[in-house]
Amino acid sequence: MKNNGEIVRAIAPLRISFGGGGTELSPYMDHFGGITLSSTIDSYSMVTISKGESIDVINFKSDDIVVSASINVREFHDISLSELPDGVKIGAATLRTLSSELGLKVDDGFDFYSNTETPVGSGLGASSVLSVASIKAYDEFYDLHLTKNQIARYAFQAERQLLGLEGGRQDHFAAAYGGLNFIEYQTNGSTLVEGLNLEPKNLLELQSSMLMIYTGTSRKSASIIEKQIASMKANDNKTIEALHKMKSLAWDMRKSILNGDARTLGIKLDESWSLKKITSESVSSKVIDDIYTRGLEAGAFGGKILGAGGGGFLLLIVPPHRRHSIARSVMGEHSFVMKARFTNRGATSWRTREL
């Protein structure tokens, strides 16, 4: 519960997706089940909740994209979420989801601040991670004692079902649990999260082999995913077969990662990336293809665009001793290298005093 002068903070980690992305989308998942392989990294979305100036008003503020909205508590359940600015919809949607699912009473106003440590449309799951951080912050604020699975499910429900933003489930579960995870999505809707415990040397080899290049372009993943879902619903044979193969490759990548075999991982990523392009023509672009080709020519083993595609970060798996030379070969005017460090920390919250 709220205490005078006390504030709540919550963070949730962004993620790098290696394999299986897209197989956790409905309707494919509903018929065949899905698999994703991903790891959270030491970069976060953060939410802060503090006592507001008025107990009658909830103030939602996004610090990174500088938008805000104020809602009277008595009108919170009636206001259309579509009327809110994009940067604050998630904060409102996650609270409404908890209120609906758990019977949570929203009686008093407060200030809700959010920010994320990556560019919009980065391919690192930022919007879903913010949903998880929001649920975790409310979990702490209202003493709900939610499990990791519940946090992921409610975050998914708020973003995908309440707001109607197309996308999968992997980002919510990755951020809620944290770590390097092999996640299976069952046709009955249940989700199994297997944490992969690597030998220290294999973890270091994998981390040292990753090169993340910002392509200089961003994208809205929902529009790309809508096209992929349309192909699934149309039972497009090429799309379905590509997803089957991507799911199989995710198992191969799991083995490569556990063995510390970065070269084979890169090769499997390259195969999966070629298959991903079959699911939607918007997944790649000439800019992305040119960067990727230069990376391969410079010595990268393979890689893929992160997230749904179309822009954001490109992941290359490279010989660690050649990271800088390969980076120089692919860098463009608006690109930069992001240092990625694995973290086992999932969504985390705490209480502190007002600054």
Summary of the structure (lengths in Angstrom):
residues: 355
radius of gyration: 20.2
end to end distance: 19.3
largest distance: 60.4
contacts: 1292
relative contact order: 0.19
helix: 43%
strand: 23%
